[in-house]
Amino acid sequence: MGNYDELDTARLTWVVLDRLVPPDDEAAARAALIRRDPELASLVARGDVTEDEAIARLRERQPRHRDPDEAIRWVAPVAAGLVVLFLALLVVTVLRSIVS
């Protein structure tokens, strides 16, 4: 069992949010991370949120671990469509120059 209280906060956050903790140590690591945040520790202690909800809140604070924003969800397919359209136009232009 790891001693998660000895890890610095950044490394502990990375280990927990990236799910790099062994399954049997997960509860201890999550509890150690929650204890580092006074607001979340208070909410969990009062029973206002569960440990899972507290970890979800921590994940929302980290841009790398958040779910993609709505804008990103539709921009990627649009960008891919524009690339395909450009490549098709390029192929047509090359074929026209070969035929002429």
N, C-alpha and C positions, 0 to 999 in steps of 0.2 A: 504494500500500500504506500503510495507516494505521500510526501509531506507537502501539501499544497500551500500551507501557510508560509513556507519559505520562498515560494516563487514570487517574483515581482508581479504587480497587477497586470501589466501589459502581456507578459508571457502567460499568466494564468487565464486571462481573457481569451487569448489566442488558442490555448490548449482546450478550453471548455467549448468555445463557440465553434471551433473546427472539428469538434468531436474526436479529439486525439487521446482522450482519457480511456484507459481500460474499463470495460463495463463494470467490474467490481469496485472501481475507484470513483465512478462517475458521481455518486451522491456526495462524497466527501469533497470532490473538486468543485461541484456546483455550489455547495454550501459555503466553501471558502471564498468563492467569487462573490456570492451574494453578500457575505459579511463585509466585503471591501466597500460596498456601496451603502452608505448609511440610510438613504431613502428606501432602497429595496429591502434592506435588512429589517427596517422598521415595519414596512408593509407585510413582509412575510411573518414576522413575529406576532403582529396583530391578527394575522389570518385574513388580511384583505386580499392578498394574492397568493397563489401557490408558488412553489419553487419553479415549476415549469413556466408560469406566467412571468416570473421575475427574469428568468433566462431569456424569454422571448422579448422582454423589454430591453434587456441588455443588447440583444441581437439587433433590435430596431435602431439602437443608438449608433451601431457600427455600420458605416456605409458599405463595407465589404460583405457584410453578412445579411443585409436587408434583402427583401424580395425586390425584384426589379420594379422600377416605377412604371406607371402606365405609359408614359412617353416612350420609354425604351422598348416596351413590348410591341408597339406598332412601328417604330422607326426602323428596326432591323429588317423586317420583311419588305418595307417600302424601299430601303436602300438596296436590298438584294434584287428587287424588281427593277430598279433603275439600272443596276449593273447589267442585268440580263438584257434589258432593252438597249443599252448602249452597245453591248457586244453584238446583238442582232443587227443593229444599224451598221456597225463596223463590218460585219460579214457581208451584208447586202452591198455596201459601198465597194468592198474589195471585189466581190463577184461581178458587179457592174463594170468595174475598170478592166477586169480580165476579159469579159465578153466583148467589150467595145473595141 
